[in-house]
């Protein structure tokens, strides 16, 4: 799920950035909006657009150098802190307010390095969201941070393989947990997912 800035695409395609923004606004080039209202283009969408319109191809290894973070949650202090922390370290960041849209996007693309989920999601229980992620091979090993969690839910979420659980009202701690997962050694220390029963 590498996300590219329109200015990066303009540089690769040797175009003026306004041309890329125009294609996005006209709906020719699919793009996402960050919580800060910035456009980001998925690498797969950019590659498809290159092929369709005879533009210079993207380098094969084109990914975000700072990793990728996806968030599912209500706009608020925690989501803003996550977006700010990701921007500061050069990490691709995309967020969805809708649980269903977020899950579909995460499952449909290359999985993010870290998925942050707001425990206050109205559409579904966080435990159900994590279970859904763990059921697919593609997202089974994604690091999950649940933020704005109630203290009494921590042990049940930990049993589901949530990597980090941040209590309600700790916006900066949520951002720090994500950054530590991106920078840390969690992947080497994490146990493999439980095998599925047939």
C-alpha positions as CSV (number, residue, x, y, z in Angstrom):
1,X,0.0,0.0,0.0
2,X,2.7,2.5,-0.9
3,X,1.2,5.9,-1.3
4,X,2.8,8.5,-3.5
5,X,2.5,12.3,-3.5
6,X,1.4,13.9,-6.7
7,X,4.6,15.9,-6.7
8,X,6.6,12.6,-6.7
9,X,4.6,11.3,-9.7
10,X,5.1,14.6,-11.5
11,X,8.9,14.3,-11.0
12,X,8.9,10.7,-12.3
13,X,6.7,11.5,-15.3
14,X,8.5,14.8,-16.0
15,X,5.3,16.8,-15.7
16,X,4.3,19.9,-13.9
17,X,2.6,18.9,-10.5
18,X,-0.5,20.9,-11.5
19,X,-1.1,18.4,-14.3
20,X,-1.1,15.5,-11.9
21,X,-3.5,17.3,-9.6
22,X,-5.8,18.1,-12.5
23,X,-5.9,14.4,-13.5
24,X,-6.8,13.6,-9.9
25,X,-9.5,16.2,-9.6
26,X,-11.0,15.1,-13.0
27,X,-11.1,11.5,-11.7
28,X,-8.7,10.2,-14.3
29,X,-6.1,9.2,-11.7
30,X,-7.6,7.6,-8.6
31,X,-6.3,9.1,-5.3
32,X,-7.0,9.1,-1.6
33,X,-7.3,12.1,0.7
34,X,-5.3,12.2,4.0
35,X,-6.8,13.6,7.1
36,X,-4.9,16.8,6.2
37,X,-6.8,16.9,2.9
38,X,-3.7,16.0,0.8
39,X,-3.9,13.7,-2.2
40,X,-2.0,10.4,-2.2
41,X,-2.0,7.9,-5.1
42,X,-1.6,4.2,-4.5
43,X,1.4,2.7,-6.3
44,X,-0.8,0.2,-8.2
45,X,-3.1,2.9,-9.4
46,X,-0.1,5.0,-10.6
47,X,1.4,2.0,-12.4
48,X,-2.0,1.2,-14.1
49,X,-2.3,4.9,-15.2
50,X,1.3,4.8,-16.6
51,X,0.5,1.8,-18.8
52,X,-2.9,3.2,-19.9
53,X,-1.5,6.6,-20.9
54,X,2.1,5.7,-22.1
55,X,3.8,7.5,-19.3
56,X,7.3,6.6,-18.0
57,X,6.9,3.6,-15.7
58,X,7.4,3.8,-12.0
59,X,10.6,2.2,-10.6
60,X,9.8,-1.4,-9.5
61,X,11.0,-0.8,-6.0
62,X,8.9,2.3,-5.5
63,X,7.6,2.3,-1.9
64,X,7.5,4.7,1.0
65,X,10.9,4.8,2.6
66,X,9.3,5.4,6.0
67,X,6.8,2.5,5.8
68,X,3.1,2.7,5.5
69,X,0.4,3.3,8.1
70,X,-3.3,2.9,7.7
71,X,-5.8,4.1,10.3
72,X,-9.5,3.4,10.9
73,X,-11.2,5.9,13.1
74,X,-13.1,9.0,13.9
75,X,-11.4,12.3,13.2
76,X,-9.9,13.6,16.4
77,X,-6.8,14.3,18.4
78,X,-5.4,10.7,18.1
79,X,-5.8,10.6,14.3
80,X,-4.2,14.0,14.0
81,X,-1.3,13.0,16.1
82,X,-0.8,9.8,14.0
83,X,-0.9,11.8,10.8
84,X,1.6,14.4,12.2
85,X,4.0,11.6,13.4
86,X,3.8,9.8,10.1
87,X,4.4,13.0,8.1
88,X,7.4,13.9,10.3
89,X,9.1,10.5,9.6
90,X,8.2,10.3,5.9
91,X,5.7,7.5,6.4
92,X,2.8,7.0,4.0
93,X,-0.4,7.6,5.9
94,X,-4.1,7.1,4.9
95,X,-7.2,7.0,7.1
96,X,-10.8,6.0,6.8
97,X,-13.6,7.0,9.1
98,X,-15.7,4.0,8.0
99,X,-14.6,0.6,9.3
100,X,-15.9,-1.2,6.2
101,X,-14.1,1.1,3.8
102,X,-10.9,0.8,5.8
103,X,-11.0,-3.0,5.9
104,X,-11.8,-3.3,2.2
105,X,-8.9,-1.0,1.4
106,X,-6.5,-2.8,3.6
107,X,-7.5,-6.2,2.3
108,X,-7.5,-5.0,-1.3
109,X,-4.0,-3.5,-1.4
110,X,-0.6,-4.6,-0.2
111,X,-1.1,-4.5,3.6
112,X,0.3,-1.6,5.6
113,X,3.2,-2.0,8.0
114,X,0.9,-0.8,10.9
115,X,-2.8,-0.5,11.1
116,X,-4.2,1.8,13.8
117,X,-7.8,1.3,14.9
118,X,-9.9,3.6,17.0
119,X,-11.5,1.6,19.8
120,X,-14.5,4.0,19.6
121,X,-15.6,2.9,16.1
122,X,-19.4,2.8,16.0
123,X,-19.8,0.4,13.1
124,X,-18.2,-2.7,14.6
125,X,-16.5,-3.9,17.7
126,X,-12.8,-3.6,17.6
127,X,-12.4,-7.3,18.5
128,X,-14.5,-8.2,15.4
129,X,-12.3,-6.0,13.2
130,X,-9.1,-7.6,14.5
131,X,-10.6,-11.1,14.0
132,X,-11.5,-10.2,10.4
133,X,-7.9,-9.1,9.8
134,X,-6.4,-12.2,11.3
135,X,-8.5,-14.5,9.1
136,X,-6.9,-13.5,5.8
137,X,-3.4,-14.6,5.0
138,X,-2.6,-11.2,3.5
139,X,-3.4,-9.2,6.7
140,X,-2.7,-11.9,9.4
141,X,0.7,-10.5,10.4
142,X,0.0,-6.7,10.2
143,X,0.9,-4.9,13.4
144,X,-2.2,-3.5,15.0
145,X,-2.4,-0.6,17.4
146,X,-5.7,0.0,19.1
147,X,-6.0,3.5,20.5
148,X,-8.6,5.2,22.8
149,X,-9.2,1.8,24.3
150,X,-11.0,1.2,27.6
151,X,-8.8,-0.4,30.3
152,X,-11.1,-3.4,30.7
153,X,-10.8,-4.4,27.0
154,X,-7.0,-4.6,27.0
155,X,-6.6,-8.3,27.9
156,X,-9.1,-9.5,25.3
157,X,-7.5,-7.4,22.6
158,X,-4.1,-8.7,23.5
159,X,-5.3,-12.3,23.1
160,X,-6.3,-11.5,19.6
161,X,-2.8,-10.4,18.7
162,X,-3.1,-6.7,19.0
163,X,0.5,-5.4,19.1
164,X,-0.1,-2.3,21.1
165,X,-3.1,-1.0,23.1
166,X,-3.2,2.7,24.0
167,X,-5.7,4.0,26.6
168,X,-8.3,6.7,25.9
169,X,-7.0,10.2,25.8
170,X,-3.4,9.4,25.1
171,X,-3.1,10.8,21.6
172,X,0.7,11.2,21.7
173,X,1.2,7.7,23.1
174,X,-0.8,6.3,20.1
175,X,1.5,8.1,17.7
176,X,4.5,6.9,19.6
177,X,3.3,3.3,19.6
178,X,3.0,3.4,15.8
179,X,6.5,5.0,15.4
180,X,8.0,2.4,17.7
181,X,6.5,-0.4,15.6
182,X,7.8,1.1,12.4
183,X,11.3,1.6,13.9
184,X,11.4,-1.3,16.3
185,X,11.9,-5.1,16.2
186,X,8.3,-6.2,16.7
187,X,8.3,-8.4,13.6
188,X,11.2,-10.5,14.8
189,X,9.7,-10.9,18.3
190,X,6.1,-11.5,17.3
191,X,4.8,-15.1,17.4
192,X,3.3,-16.5,14.2
193,X,-0.5,-16.3,13.9
194,X,-2.5,-19.2,15.1
195,X,-3.2,-21.7,12.4
196,X,-6.8,-21.9,11.1
197,X,-8.9,-24.9,12.1
198,X,-10.4,-26.9,9.3
